[in-house]
């Protein structure tokens, strides 16, 4: 199963984007807990694009959903904003440091890696492509 959609890259679109994602994950039959974990990881990518990709200019976010039955679900998030590879900004977190003392930024990438089985970034033809996959085995 495959499907894709485009949204305006603005905070007001975040809830509709997450709702679109949830509908697709529910169709696959994932539990509410699994869906919430995937939403957290995907939301981190979306918020980064909304906040930084277009530098105050109007832009779009395309979300593609791909499902291989009993194998995996995959989302590809595409924007044509500034080139930015989020994987180069991954932080290592000391679990013994209180969250209030952690430096801001970069934690979303940690969440993506912890909650997804595959996180990839590619820049092609002037577009950023963030691929997030969860294995279903």
C-alpha positions as CSV (number, residue, x, y, z in Angstrom):
1,X,0.0,0.0,0.0
2,X,1.3,3.4,-0.9
3,X,-0.1,6.9,-0.5
4,X,1.2,10.5,-0.4
5,X,0.0,13.9,0.4
6,X,1.3,17.5,0.5
7,X,0.8,20.1,3.3
8,X,1.8,23.8,3.8
9,X,4.9,23.8,6.0
10,X,3.4,25.7,8.9
11,X,2.6,24.9,12.5
12,X,-1.2,25.0,11.8
13,X,-0.7,22.0,9.5
14,X,1.0,19.8,12.1
15,X,-2.2,18.3,13.5
16,X,-3.6,17.5,10.1
17,X,-0.3,15.9,9.1
18,X,-0.3,13.7,12.3
19,X,-3.9,12.8,11.7
20,X,-3.1,11.7,8.2
21,X,-0.2,9.6,9.5
22,X,-2.4,8.1,12.3
23,X,-5.1,7.1,9.8
24,X,-2.6,5.2,7.7
25,X,-1.1,3.5,10.7
26,X,-4.5,2.4,12.1
27,X,-5.3,0.9,8.7
28,X,-2.2,-1.3,9.0
29,X,-3.5,-2.5,12.4
30,X,-0.8,-1.1,14.7
31,X,-1.6,-0.7,18.4
32,X,-2.1,2.7,19.9
33,X,1.2,2.5,21.7
34,X,3.1,1.6,18.5
35,X,1.3,4.4,16.6
36,X,2.2,6.9,19.3
37,X,5.9,6.0,19.2
38,X,5.9,6.4,15.4
39,X,4.0,9.7,15.7
40,X,6.7,11.1,18.1
41,X,9.5,10.2,15.7
42,X,7.8,11.6,12.7
43,X,6.6,14.7,14.5
44,X,10.2,15.6,15.3
45,X,11.1,15.6,11.6
46,X,8.0,17.6,10.7
47,X,8.6,20.3,13.4
48,X,12.2,20.7,12.2
49,X,11.1,21.3,8.7
50,X,8.3,23.7,9.7
51,X,10.8,25.6,12.0
52,X,13.9,25.8,9.8
53,X,13.5,24.6,6.2
54,X,12.0,27.6,4.6
55,X,13.4,30.4,6.8
56,X,10.0,32.3,7.1
57,X,9.1,31.8,3.4
58,X,6.1,29.7,2.3
59,X,6.8,26.1,1.5
60,X,5.4,22.6,1.5
61,X,6.0,19.3,3.1
62,X,5.2,16.1,1.2
63,X,4.6,12.9,3.1
64,X,4.7,9.5,1.4
65,X,3.5,6.4,3.2
66,X,4.6,2.9,2.1
67,X,3.5,-0.4,3.7
68,X,4.8,-3.8,3.0
69,X,2.5,-6.3,4.6
70,X,3.9,-7.9,7.7
71,X,7.3,-6.4,6.9
72,X,7.5,-2.6,7.5
73,X,5.9,0.8,7.4
74,X,7.9,3.7,6.0
75,X,7.3,7.4,5.7
76,X,9.3,9.7,3.5
77,X,9.1,13.3,4.4
78,X,10.2,15.7,1.6
79,X,10.7,19.4,1.5
80,X,12.4,21.8,-0.9
81,X,13.8,24.1,1.8
82,X,17.4,24.7,2.8
83,X,19.7,21.6,2.6
84,X,19.9,20.1,6.1
85,X,21.0,16.6,7.0
86,X,19.5,16.0,10.5
87,X,21.6,12.8,10.9
88,X,24.8,14.9,11.1
89,X,23.4,16.6,14.2
90,X,22.7,13.6,16.3
91,X,23.6,14.0,19.9
92,X,24.7,11.4,22.4
93,X,22.8,11.7,25.7
94,X,24.1,11.0,29.1
95,X,21.2,9.2,30.9
96,X,22.4,10.5,34.2
97,X,22.2,14.2,33.4
98,X,18.9,15.7,34.4
99,X,16.8,16.8,31.3
100,X,16.8,20.4,32.5
101,X,20.6,20.5,32.2
102,X,20.7,19.1,28.6
103,X,21.6,21.4,25.8
104,X,18.7,22.4,23.6
105,X,18.5,21.0,20.1
106,X,19.3,17.6,18.5
107,X,17.2,15.5,20.9
108,X,14.6,14.9,18.2
109,X,17.1,13.0,16.1
110,X,17.9,10.8,19.1
111,X,14.1,10.1,19.4
112,X,14.0,9.2,15.7
113,X,16.8,6.8,16.0
114,X,15.4,5.2,19.2
115,X,11.9,4.8,17.9
116,X,12.5,3.8,14.2
117,X,14.5,1.0,12.7
118,X,15.9,3.0,9.8
119,X,16.5,6.7,9.5
120,X,18.0,8.0,6.3
121,X,18.5,11.4,4.7
122,X,19.1,12.2,1.0
123,X,19.3,15.5,-0.8
124,X,18.3,15.1,-4.5
125,X,17.2,17.6,-7.1
126,X,17.0,20.5,-4.6
127,X,14.9,18.5,-2.1
128,X,15.5,17.0,1.3
129,X,14.2,13.5,1.8
130,X,13.9,12.0,5.3
131,X,13.1,8.3,5.4
132,X,11.7,6.8,8.6
133,X,11.0,3.0,8.6
134,X,9.7,0.7,11.3
135,X,10.0,-3.0,10.9
136,X,6.9,-5.1,11.7
137,X,8.5,-8.5,12.4
